[in-house]
């Protein structure tokens, strides 16, 4: 990937934000599920 695009549009930034927030929410849900499982199983 070369930075040959002189005008960085807001599309890739929006996509990057979306992917980052999605990954963070998935990780948070996984952590919460793991904690609940630990609490239930003891």
N, CA, C and O atoms as CSV, one atom per row, in Angstrom:
chain,resi,resn,atom,element,x,y,z
A,1,UNK,N,N,0.846,-1.201,0.000
A,1,UNK,CA,C,0.000,0.000,0.000
A,1,UNK,C,C,0.876,1.244,0.000
A,1,UNK,O,O,1.532,1.557,0.993
A,2,UNK,N,N,0.877,1.944,-1.123
A,2,UNK,CA,C,1.654,3.185,-1.206
A,2,UNK,C,C,0.759,4.388,-0.908
A,2,UNK,O,O,-0.398,4.423,-1.326
A,3,UNK,N,N,1.289,5.360,-0.194
A,3,UNK,CA,C,0.512,6.590,0.069
A,3,UNK,C,C,0.515,7.507,-1.137
A,3,UNK,O,O,0.862,8.683,-1.023
A,4,UNK,N,N,0.128,6.975,-2.306
A,4,UNK,CA,C,0.178,7.774,-3.525
A,4,UNK,C,C,-1.082,8.620,-3.698
A,4,UNK,O,O,-1.146,9.468,-4.588
A,5,UNK,N,N,-2.074,8.393,-2.855
A,5,UNK,CA,C,-3.294,9.200,-2.934
A,5,UNK,C,C,-3.018,10.543,-2.261
A,5,UNK,O,O,-2.742,10.603,-1.063
A,6,UNK,N,N,-3.095,11.618,-3.046
A,6,UNK,CA,C,-2.740,12.934,-2.507
A,6,UNK,C,C,-3.857,13.487,-1.638
A,6,UNK,O,O,-3.608,14.297,-0.745
A,7,UNK,N,N,-5.101,13.050,-1.896
A,7,UNK,CA,C,-6.233,13.585,-1.133
A,7,UNK,C,C,-6.899,12.465,-0.349
A,7,UNK,O,O,-7.744,11.747,-0.884
A,8,UNK,N,N,-6.523,12.314,0.915
A,8,UNK,CA,C,-7.122,11.249,1.734
A,8,UNK,C,C,-8.563,11.589,2.091
A,8,UNK,O,O,-8.817,12.462,2.920
A,9,UNK,N,N,-9.482,10.908,1.472
A,9,UNK,CA,C,-10.894,11.171,1.741
A,9,UNK,C,C,-11.299,10.674,3.121
A,9,UNK,O,O,-10.559,9.925,3.758
A,10,UNK,N,N,-12.468,11.089,3.577
A,10,UNK,CA,C,-12.931,10.691,4.916
A,10,UNK,C,C,-13.465,9.264,4.944
A,10,UNK,O,O,-13.823,8.751,6.004
A,11,UNK,N,N,-13.520,8.615,3.758
A,11,UNK,CA,C,-14.103,7.273,3.720
A,11,UNK,C,C,-13.224,6.272,4.456
A,11,UNK,O,O,-13.719,5.496,5.273
A,12,UNK,N,N,-11.917,6.283,4.172
A,12,UNK,CA,C,-11.043,5.298,4.824
A,12,UNK,C,C,-10.913,5.593,6.314
A,12,UNK,O,O,-10.733,4.678,7.118
A,13,UNK,N,N,-11.005,6.881,6.684
A,13,UNK,CA,C,-10.957,7.198,8.123
A,13,UNK,C,C,-12.215,6.691,8.818
A,13,UNK,O,O,-12.157,6.152,9.924
A,14,UNK,N,N,-13.360,6.873,8.145
A,14,UNK,CA,C,-14.607,6.376,8.726
A,14,UNK,C,C,-14.552,4.858,8.844
A,14,UNK,O,O,-15.001,4.285,9.838
A,15,UNK,N,N,-13.994,4.207,7.812
A,15,UNK,CA,C,-13.888,2.753,7.824
A,15,UNK,C,C,-12.950,2.290,8.941
A,15,UNK,O,O,-13.219,1.298,9.618
A,16,UNK,N,N,-11.845,3.022,9.125
A,16,UNK,CA,C,-10.896,2.663,10.177
A,16,UNK,C,C,-11.536,2.826,11.555
A,16,UNK,O,O,-11.358,1.979,12.431
A,17,UNK,N,N,-12.277,3.910,11.742
A,17,UNK,CA,C,-12.967,4.128,13.018
A,17,UNK,C,C,-13.984,3.016,13.264
A,17,UNK,O,O,-14.098,2.491,14.372
A,18,UNK,N,N,-14.730,2.664,12.192
A,18,UNK,CA,C,-15.747,1.624,12.328
A,18,UNK,C,C,-15.113,0.293,12.719
A,18,UNK,O,O,-15.600,-0.394,13.618
A,19,UNK,N,N,-14.021,-0.067,12.036
A,19,UNK,CA,C,-13.350,-1.338,12.331
A,19,UNK,C,C,-12.776,-1.325,13.749
A,19,UNK,O,O,-12.867,-2.321,14.466
A,20,UNK,N,N,-12.186,-0.200,14.149
A,20,UNK,CA,C,-11.596,-0.103,15.485
A,20,UNK,C,C,-12.646,-0.215,16.579
A,20,UNK,O,O,-12.454,-0.927,17.565
A,21,UNK,N,N,-13.754,0.491,16.400
A,21,UNK,CA,C,-14.816,0.450,17.412
A,21,UNK,C,C,-15.456,-0.937,17.449
A,21,UNK,O,O,-15.796,-1.446,18.517
A,22,UNK,N,N,-15.618,-1.546,16.260
A,22,UNK,CA,C,-16.206,-2.882,16.203
A,22,UNK,C,C,-15.313,-3.888,16.921
A,22,UNK,O,O,-15.803,-4.721,17.685
A,23,UNK,N,N,-14.011,-3.814,16.678
A,23,UNK,CA,C,-13.077,-4.744,17.313
A,23,UNK,C,C,-13.067,-4.541,18.830
A,23,UNK,O,O,-13.018,-5.507,19.592
A,24,UNK,N,N,-13.113,-3.274,19.263
A,24,UNK,CA,C,-13.097,-2.986,20.696
A,24,UNK,C,C,-14.375,-3.508,21.356
A,24,UNK,O,O,-14.324,-4.054,22.458
A,25,UNK,N,N,-15.512,-3.346,20.690
A,25,UNK,CA,C,-16.771,-3.812,21.270
A,25,UNK,C,C,-16.808,-5.337,21.335
A,25,UNK,O,O,-17.312,-5.912,22.300
A,26,UNK,N,N,-16.270,-5.990,20.300
A,26,UNK,CA,C,-16.232,-7.454,20.306
A,26,UNK,C,C,-15.323,-7.956,21.427
A,26,UNK,O,O,-15.654,-8.923,22.112
A,27,UNK,N,N,-14.179,-7.298,21.611
A,27,UNK,CA,C,-13.256,-7.695,22.674
A,27,UNK,C,C,-13.896,-7.466,24.041
A,27,UNK,O,O,-13.739,-8.284,24.947
A,28,UNK,N,N,-14.617,-6.356,24.191
A,28,UNK,CA,C,-15.269,-6.057,25.467
A,28,UNK,C,C,-16.358,-7.083,25.761
A,28,UNK,O,O,-16.493,-7.543,26.894
A,29,UNK,N,N,-17.132,-7.437,24.742
A,29,UNK,CA,C,-18.176,-8.443,24.945
A,29,UNK,C,C,-17.559,-9.786,25.315
A,29,UNK,O,O,-18.090,-10.501,26.164
A,30,UNK,N,N,-16.442,-10.130,24.683
A,30,UNK,CA,C,-15.767,-11.378,25.014
A,30,UNK,C,C,-15.266,-11.380,26.451
A,30,UNK,O,O,-15.367,-12.386,27.154
A,31,UNK,N,N,-14.724,-10.243,26.882
A,31,UNK,CA,C,-14.225,-10.139,28.250
A,31,UNK,C,C,-15.369,-10.259,29.252
A,31,UNK,O,O,-15.243,-10.953,30.260
A,32,UNK,N,N,-16.486,-9.583,28.976
A,32,UNK,CA,C,-17.642,-9.650,29.877
A,32,UNK,C,C,-18.181,-11.077,29.940
A,32,UNK,O,O,-18.526,-11.567,31.015
A,33,UNK,N,N,-18.252,-11.747,28.779
A,33,UNK,CA,C,-18.750,-13.121,28.760
A,33,UNK,C,C,-17.822,-14.038,29.552
A,33,UNK,O,O,-18.279,-14.943,30.251
A,34,UNK,N,N,-16.501,-13.795,29.435
A,34,UNK,CA,C,-15.542,-14.625,30.167
A,34,UNK,C,C,-15.688,-14.416,31.672
A,34,UNK,O,O,-15.644,-15.376,32.441
A,35,UNK,N,N,-15.863,-13.158,32.095
A,35,UNK,CA,C,-16.020,-12.855,33.527
A,35,UNK,C,C,-17.297,-13.487,34.065
A,35,UNK,O,O,-17.297,-14.055,35.156
A,36,UNK,N,N,-18.388,-13.389,33.303
A,36,UNK,CA,C,-19.649,-13.986,33.758
A,36,UNK,C,C,-19.512,-15.503,33.855
A,36,UNK,O,O,-20.019,-16.121,34.791
A,37,UNK,N,N,-18.819,-16.098,32.878
A,37,UNK,CA,C,-18.626,-17.550,32.905
A,37,UNK,C,C,-17.801,-17.954,34.118
A,37,UNK,O,O,-18.089,-18.960,34.765
A,38,UNK,N,N,-16.771,-17.164,34.424
A,38,UNK,CA,C,-15.943,-17.453,35.603
A,38,UNK,C,C,-16.766,-17.336,36.883
A,38,UNK,O,O,-16.603,-18.135,37.805
A,39,UNK,N,N,-17.654,-16.335,36.937
A,39,UNK,CA,C,-18.478,-16.141,38.134
A,39,UNK,C,C,-19.475,-17.281,38.300
A,39,UNK,O,O,-19.729,-17.723,39.420
A,40,UNK,N,N,-20.045,-17.762,37.190
A,40,UNK,CA,C,-21.042,-18.834,37.263
A,40,UNK,C,C,-20.369,-20.155,37.629
A,40,UNK,O,O,-20.853,-20.890,38.490
A,41,UNK,N,N,-19.255,-20.448,36.973
A,41,UNK,CA,C,-18.577,-21.718,37.222
A,41,UNK,C,C,-17.786,-21.708,38.528
A,41,UNK,O,O,-17.394,-22.765,39.022
A,42,UNK,N,N,-17.553,-20.544,39.079
A,42,UNK,CA,C,-16.797,-20.466,40.307
A,42,UNK,C,C,-15.326,-20.498,40.036
A,42,UNK,O,O,-14.525,-20.441,40.969
